[in-house]
Amino acid sequence: MTTPTTGWRIWGVSRSGYLCAPFMRKPNYEMIQEGTISYARCTKKCPEIPGDRHQCGVFFIRDADVILQQSRRHTMKEDEFRFGAVITLIEPLGRVLPGRFRFGGVQEFRSTAVEIKAIVIGPELDNLRNKMQRHYGVPVLSVFSPMFRALRTARDSEAITSLASLEQSRTRPSAGRVLTSGRCEHLGCTTEPFPGSRLCRHHNPDSLWSAI
C-alpha cells in the first residue's frame, strides 16, 4: 500500500467560522490547531503518533467523492461548537499509518499532523466563507466550483499542484479569459453566477450538491 501525500477530511465548523472535531464522541487523542496545521496528541502517551497499538492520529482518506458523500450522510449534533460540516483538502505531515477500519468503504489513514490546503463548503455555509478565509488564509471553495471539480479527479500530490495553478489562474486572469459577472439569468434571481456559468449554484442543472 502506497502512502498518500494528500487526502480529504471532514470537520465541524463553528458559527465563528473555526474548524473543530466533527463528532461528539470523545476520541483517544487531543487535536491541537495552529493556523492551518492540526497536530494529534495521544492520551496514552504513545512514543510516536500515530501509535501502533491503538487509533490515535489525525484521520483522513484519499477519495474526495467518498468524503463528500459521507459529509452529507453523517448527522452532526449542533451545539455551541459545531454548526455545520465542511471538507478539506489536506497534506499529511509526519508519520502516516493505515487505520484499522474503513470509512465509507475505503481505507482510512492516520497521520501525526495535517496541513489544510483548501476548504470546501455547501450553500448553507456561504455566510461563513469570509470568516474561514480570514482565519485560515486558504481557498474556500464552493462544492459547485470548477476548481473543486478539478481537485476531485486529481491524484495525491497532483491535487495540491492543481490547486496552486487553478488559484493562480483565478487571481491572475489572462487577456483571453472570460470572467463571469452580473446576475444569474434565471428569472427573478439576483445571485451572482459561479465562474464559467450564466446561472448561480441554486439554478444550475449540473449542480453536484443536489445530486448527493
N, C-alpha and C positions, 0 to 999 in steps of 0.2 A: 504493500500500500504506500503510495507516494504521500509525502507531507504537503498539505495545501499551503500556498503562500498568500492567499486571500480567502475570505469567507463572508458569510452573512449571519446576522444575529438579530433577534427580536429584543426590543427594550420597551419598558413602560416609559411614559413621559408625563411630567407634572404639568399643572396649569401654568407654571412659570417657564415651561419650555426646557426643563432639565431632564436628562435621561436617568432612569433608575432601574433597579432589578425588576423584571417583568412579572414575576409570580409571587404570591403571598407566602407560600410555604418557605420555612427557614432553611437555607442551604447550609452545607457544612464548610463554607468558606465566606470570607468577607471580601467585597469588591470595593476597591478604593479608586475613585475617579479623580484624575488630574488632567484637566483640559480634555483633549481628545483621547487620552490613554487611560485604560481601565486595568488595574492590577488586581490579581487574586491573592488573598491571604487565607491560609488554611488554619482552621481552629484546632486541628490535630497535630500541628507543628511538623508537617512534612519537611524533610531536609531539602526537597525540591518540589516546586509547584509547576505543573500538576503532579500529584503523587501517584505512585504505582498501586497503592493499597485501596484507595477509595476515590470518589468522584470530586476532587477539588480542581480548581482552574476556571477559566472563563470559557464558556461553551459557545460553539458556533458550528455551522455546517457549510458545505461548499455550494449548495444549489439555491440560486435566487428564487426560482419558481416555487420550490418547496417552502422556503422561509416565508414567501409572500402568502401562500395558501394557509400556512399554519398561523400566521399573524391574524388572519381573519377568523380562524376556527377556534382559537383559544379564547375563552372568556376571561377577561382580566377584571378582577374586582376593583371597582373605583373607590378610592379613599383620598385622604389628604395628600398622598404622594403620587398616586397613579391616576391619570385622567384618560389615557388612551394608549395605543401601541404604535410604534414605528419600527422600521427595519433599517439596518445599517450595513454598508459595505465596510469590512474591517480587514486589517492586516494583522495576523497573529505575531506576537513577539515572544521571544524566549523559547522555552520547551513546548513542544506540541505532541500530544498523545491522542490516540483514538479513544472515544468514550466507550462505556460498556453497553450503552443502549443505542437504539436508533431513534431518530427524530423525524416524524413524517415519512418513515420508511427508508430514510437514508442515514449514512454513517454520521455520527456526531463526533466532534473533536473538542479537545480541551487545551488551552494554552496558558502560559504564565501571565500574559497580558495581551491586550488587543489595542490597536490604534484605529480610531474611527476615521474613515476616508470620505464617506458620504452618508447622508440621512435621507430616507425615502418615506414620504408621508402620504396619507389618503386625504380626500377633500374635507373630512371632518376636522382635520387639524391645521387647515390653512391659516387660521388665526394665530398659530404658534410659529409659523415659518420664520418670521423675522427674529423672534426671540432665540430660536435654536441657532439661526445663522450667527447671531451676536455671541452666544455662549460658546460655540464650538468652532466657528470660522471655517466650516467645510460646506460644500454644496448641499443644499436642502432641496431634494428633487421631488416633483410630483410623481405619483405612481403612473401617471399617463404620459410622462415626458419622453421624448425621443432618446434623451440621454440615458434614462433608466432602461429603456428597451435595449439599448446597445449593451449596457452592463449585464443584462440578464443572459446574453448569449456569449459573453466573454469568459475565458477560462483562466483561473488562477491569476498570475501576475498581469495578464492582459487586461484584467478589469481595471486595475489602477492606472495602467498606461492609457487605456481608453478614456478613463475619467479625466485624466490630465489633458489629453488632446481635445476632448469634447468641451471641457470647461474653457480651455484657451480659445477654441473656435467660437464659443458663445460670447465670451467677453471681448474678443477682438475680431469682429466680423470682417470678412473680405469684401471687396468692392462689388463682387458678383452675387453676394448672398442676399436673399430676400428676407427681410425681417417682418415678423408678424406684428401688426399694430391694430389699433382700433377696437371694435367690439365684435362679439360673437354675432354671426349672421342669422342665428335662429331668431324668429320673430319675437320681439319684446325683450330679448336678453341683452343686458348691458355689460356682461362679464367679458374680460379680455380673453381672446382665444389663446390656446397654448401654442408654442412655436411649431411652425410648419402646417398649421391648420387654420381654417376660417371659422371654426367652431370652438367653444370652450369645452372643458373636460366633461361637463354635465350633458352636453348635447352632441358630442362626437360619437358616431355609431361604432367606432373602433375602440371604445373605452375598455381598458383592461380591468378597471376596478369593478365594473358592473358584471363582468364575466366570472368573478371569483365566487 
